[in-house]
Amino acid sequence: MENTKKIDWYTLAFMAFSTVWGFGNVLNGFVYFNGVQVIFSWVLMFALYFVPYALMVGELGSAFKQSGGGVSSWIHETIGPKCAYYAGWTYWACHVTYIASKGSGGLKALSWMVFQNGSTYDTFPTIAVQMATLAVFLFFCWVASRGLNPLKKLATIAGSSMFVMSILFILMMFAAPAINPNGGFVSADYTVKGLIPQFNVNYFTSLSILVFAVGGCEKISPYVNKVKDPSKGFPKGMIMLAVMVMVCAILGSIAMGMMFDPAVINESTDSFKSYVSNGAYWSFQKLGEYYHVGNLLLVIYAACNAIGQFSTLVLSIDAPLRILLDNEDARQFVPSGLLKKNEHGAYINGIKMVICLSGSIILIQSFVPGAASVLTQLNKLNSVTMPLRYLWVFAAYIALRKSLNKFNPEYKFTKNQTVALVAGGWCFFVTAACCLLGMYVEGDIASTALNVITPVVLTALGLILPEIKKREVAKAK
């Protein structure tokens, strides 16, 4: 009877895959890394980063199979409660920029649904778009403050449908030349010379895009104790996840290489930004043309994306805040004002803090020239801030390996202690380096400044709160 309630390891892998992977990852890699040249970078990223990362998560899950709190609980067990608070704070803070991007992404998707082109949205005045984004954001903050979470199931459905669309894109694109031989497909260069990228400043400052794409498998860690034979099943699920992500990234890049010419993408800054913000929609628009169904696939994709963006927005306002403030160990470092709940059970002051921080980013971007530039800027900002939470995974892993006798996980990524510590340190270094390098945007001082200032402000705020709490406690005495 017990096993009927348990998840099979392959089910876990698919759950993790639909959480971690999305069509946007394929597009971003293709656009930022000069077309099919991204395959080389994907292979490197998987071999040197994602595979060890997934296996480390597997080991952490095996060691703490009774912990349902994910990374924060790992940090609490291996390092201590204050660092667990910082891990929770980082997870929440990363979502500040993510939240700012969801409104823009949702409006973009709606624009494609209605106008079925990318130019209409991109020609709207930036200030008008950002005011609309702010209005959408404030509305969903109100939804979150009412304790309403009607979009949770919708988010799951949208996420699943986006996952299905991503897989369908690959399958349909590979079949397209047979169905429509005269579709005007692009011939990509698969020679060694054509696949090796140029290792220039732009290459290294874009690596955060790939780190952002492959990260996040630790989000599935709360399910570790729901897996059959977790000490073996969870790591197997992580291994299968790594294989699936690698296959989809490479096949997706090849499929996209049949559709878009990197020379066109990179012919100007405006063209590049346009592909970053519209490329996913153009992909499904072209796919529809190959199959003679007009804009049907585009509209379906845009609808799924709009629902996904808006539902993720409300979840991102609410869920990370609850993860941080519901944690008893973290609460001792959080000022009591932030712990205040309204009559609907929502952390109202926490939501106000989200409004101030995410709202500021939305307003700052009112001065960015062009709606496409806003989405490009947010894309890069997310790639810099979101992976910062992965640092805690590697910190937890290093701490775990240093205390193996205490925790004794049944599954070990490697039995060699030196290799394990080097791998943990390496992944920590790669994540930090990619985030730091990603802050620089060549020829764009404003974006670079935003990429630097945002993490600094959020980190400072995270450091200040425990001090405020300390004074609060001292005054109470």
Secondary structure, 3 states (H helix, E strand, C coil): CHHHHCECHHHHHHHHHHHHCCHHHHHHHHHHCCHHHHHHHHHHHHHHHHHHHHHHHHHHHHHCCCCCCCHHHHHHHHCCHHHHHHHHHHHHHHHHHHHHHHHHHHHHHHHHHHHCCCHHHHHCCHHHHHHHHHHHHHHHHHHHHCCCCCCHHHHHHHHHHHHHHHHHHHHHHHHHHHHCCCCCCCCCCCCHHHHCCCCCHHHHHHHHHHHHHHCCHHHHHHHHHHECCHHHHHHHHHHHHHHHHHHHHHHHHHHHHCCCCHHHHCCCHHHHHHHHHHHHHHHHHHHHHHCCCCCHHHHHHHHHHHHHHHHHHHHHHHHHHHHHHCCHHHHCCCCHHHHCECCCCCEHHHHHHHHHHHHHHHHHHHHCCCHHHHHHHHHHHHHHHHHHHHHHHHHHHHHHHHCHHHHCCCCCCCCCHHHHHHHHHHHHHHHHHHHHHHCCCCCCHHHHHHHHHHHHHHHHHHHHHHHHHHHHHHHHC
